[in-house]
């Protein structure tokens, strides 16, 4: 009997192996599995981190002594801009996405995240965009306006391509970040193992859920700002030109609406690592799970009410400063709560000494210092004094390195056995820790003093008379100690480990699900998707690993040799679908390449190449969707084990694709609302907006456009119903009418400013109307393309009355576009008429 | 049970804070831009009204979370895979998030009320 069971198990494993096999040779790079993509993502982010670290050392060499000429002012400006930009956009955010893509499926007992090709596409976009942005430094063409790119410095005084590289290169990368956040949100909400109710979700996943949602609302304002700034640079549309009604402060608002939440987008995932690591070494479950969830959710929200504390010295009314100062103080509450929960966990448990804990405790201590100076800076009068001084540089590095880099180092040492199969060296880990801790404090603590003594930020040299020479020399020495610490880490990661034996399974005796993996891990991930009854199943569920290994849970087999994972309900994780996920492909590379081409060619104003690249990107993505999404399965249901049979295909709110569309459109709507914010910002600051000598788009054309786009949405809904009733002719007819309405709506919106000959370079009013109209028209045109796609899907028998995910998702898209159209019409036609 | 307590309810109180915050900022910014020399009586009246409404809604969130958290059970576990534990978790988290929102709204309103003019 045992022999038969063994044979069955071996057969199952053989099929699982075949389904999840990683291609060999050059085809290896076509893999889309989370383990491979997550690993590439992590390595690439770390490579950018080391690159930006070298730039930091160059900065410190330059500032080591007064009146130094190691770097010219031009070089220094490029280097400090790239240091900040690369650390923030190419390391701090991507590393959290990388770690999450790598580890989240294991933490959730999933075989993969729901859109592996989207992860791969995001990675290749990130790599391409990152190389483009970093490469500019070697040609002396890098951006040099600081990582915040304030106009008018970046519009009127920097004619080179540096600022364009920043704006377009990073917009490209931000889109990849939004793609990753869609993947992570849907993964956490819909791909948990059965039984993992909302109160049993790993604390790491809670944090990532909050952060991914934050990305949806934080990144789009920056994308909107990027569009406006690039339009000014490329086409002279005066969004930030005060002489034509624009205002540079709008950029600061849009940038910091992104920029301050971004600090928490960086901080929370790292704290999530600590929340996972600390209980393991305290040997007790995390104390105050609900309180920590409160912290994550509370911080996520409050972080959107802090942005103006970066603008305290811009002359805003005192009452505005008061509002933002109060919110900046309030965010200390949830931030403190989670730290106390960690301390309580350590106090109640029996702490075990280990390298990850060194980094965890060092990180907490460092972050608390940065947090305290943060509370000081939230007080406006102090902020006025310290603004733009090295005090800020010291503060932000305590927050970011304590709150992010230390926890990531803890995570690297902690998760190395899962990621590379081997533990890193304890000895080297300790050396690295002490060098980093000492080097960090020697570098950044003196900066508080040099700042208070009056040393401004972003200057390439200083005079000995300022009295900050010694402090700067100490900082520079510290930087090299810090750099040596990171070199030790690099050596520990890269040193040959051939002779080192594989780590034992669950070497830290953790209780969380990801440690049920075999070491080295198998490509299929978890052997069978378990039934979860606890937050720490390895500690609290008897025979758990045995049952997982012997395939006693769900999906122990891949009978059809296809990559599969489970989809479960949002609140209670009840199984609702056996999801088939796509496998290796090079289409994601092509899509990333053409998408990159679109942005990169636009940087140099090569409009023909830009257009061709954009069309090719669109065509590639359509081919990708056509061949790799919403497959009609060979059977309706599948036995997934334990007597449960699940549908293979879902549409509507049960389907992961519907959620992805919904989430993406939330981000899209946020970018649009940011543009609307711009319109009302100008109205607020100007006595006459619209100005008397400007003409508007009238009422007729915007209203007609909105009605046509709304009608297109209603027709798409009707077409969905007709498709479900299998009335093919009517379906095609109605959808064709919807296509016509979408295109006519787009043209009607464009007709308004065209008919009244609005010149977007004349005044910011005209420019703002044009940008809203173009945004709406482009979205409507994209809707028409999607409607045509649905017709083609039905014609190609890829969509039927029963299998209707495509038209369901397009109907959802159209509802958002109808909202966009109505708001645009109300603002550009209704608001001037009403006022 | 699930229909009565959807997950997004957790975000309701912080959303009320967001709306209160945005409205306070917008009202103050527009008033100070359009009528820089005037006092802030109308602004305070408007924001005071909004604060009252917001606190009532968030207070409801606190009461509802408290009720769910302490719904007639002797122990307060939220750690097992039962519906009761799930609801207690949602209750406690709702209670905490609403309490934080309550405090943050008061912080915000207090800041508005200490200013006498736009300068």
Interface residues (C-beta under 8 A of the other chain):
Chain A: X195 X197 X198 X199 X200 X285 X289 X290 X291 X293 X294 X297 X298 X300 X301 X302 X304 X305 X316 X317 X318 X319 X320 X322 X323 X324 X325 X326 X327 X329 X330 X333 X334 X532 X533 X534 X535 X570 X571 X572 X684 X685
Chain B: X2 X6 X7 X10 X11 X14 X15 X17 X18 X21 X24 X25 X28 X29 X30 X32 X33 X34 X36 X40 X43 X78 X79 X80 X81 X83 X85 X86 X88 X89 X90 X92 X93 X96 X97 X100 X101 X103 X104 X107 X108 X110 X111 X112 X114 X115 X118 X119
